[in-house]
Amino acid sequence: MSTLQKTLIAACIAGAFVPAAHAEKYFSDSSISILYSDDYQAFGKTKTTQTFFTFENATGHDWGSTFFFVDRNQGHGKDTDTDDLYGEFAPNLSLSWLTGNKLGGDGLIKDFTLSGQYEFGGGTNVNNYMVGPGIDWNIPGFQYFGTRFYYVDNSETSDDYQTTIVWGMPMEFGKTRILFDGYIDWSTAEDDHKSDFHFNPQLKLDLGNYRGSPGVLYAGIEYSYWNNKYGLNDDVMDTESAVSALVKFHF
């Protein structure tokens, strides 16, 4: 990793720990979710049944935002001593805040960002560092919509590039509240791995709204379409197409 890349990553991480006296927090949301499916794609072109327990935290500040999650994969029939914790931490620095100039606004572009991401775990020694520019968009009907363009310093494979799209779109039909959110990851191919594409949306019903507590308890489904999963071609692992049952509690 070059000195410039290390500097950019350090800037993103440092921004995530700006002292409270110098930053205004807009929101902080944490959640715990459970996902279950028997359609996850495993090595050897076979399907596997897995249960995922996930903790997530998202924050918004005047200087940008952070997103953190950690998954515990409770694979059915797996060895109990297998380490299947996987996590990501993604800070985003607002370039409007960093430069003191409003670079976006009420138009199509809300802001530009300097974004980073750290990936770790997953039953391996993965420690991937990502850095690059991003754009937060103002798109009607969406609570948020963002694009990120990363250079990825991979610990186990050759470095590559990744484009990420994230979105959240709430919908209301009378007393029924639905949230459609998720992400798309696309990474480039290199000598030792294929280009992979991961489409991972969730469609959730706000159950708490029926009891006067909107945004607290959700139930729904998650869909995972993953071509060349982990950068592996179809000779090793088929394309994943898995529907999971989902329950999510916010606090």
Secondary structure as UniProt FT lines:
FT   HELIX           3..15
FT   TURN            16..17
FT   HELIX           20..22
FT   STRAND          25..42
FT   TURN            43..45
FT   STRAND          46..61
FT   TURN            62..63
FT   STRAND          64..75
FT   TURN            76..77
FT   TURN            80..81
FT   STRAND          85..94
FT   HELIX           95..99
FT   STRAND          109..121
FT   TURN            122..125
FT   STRAND          126..137
FT   TURN            140..141
FT   STRAND          144..153
FT   STRAND          160..173
FT   TURN            174..175
FT   STRAND          176..187
FT   TURN            191..192
FT   STRAND          197..206
FT   HELIX           207..211
FT   TURN            214..215
FT   STRAND          217..227
FT   HELIX           229..231
FT   TURN            234..236
FT   STRAND          240..250
//
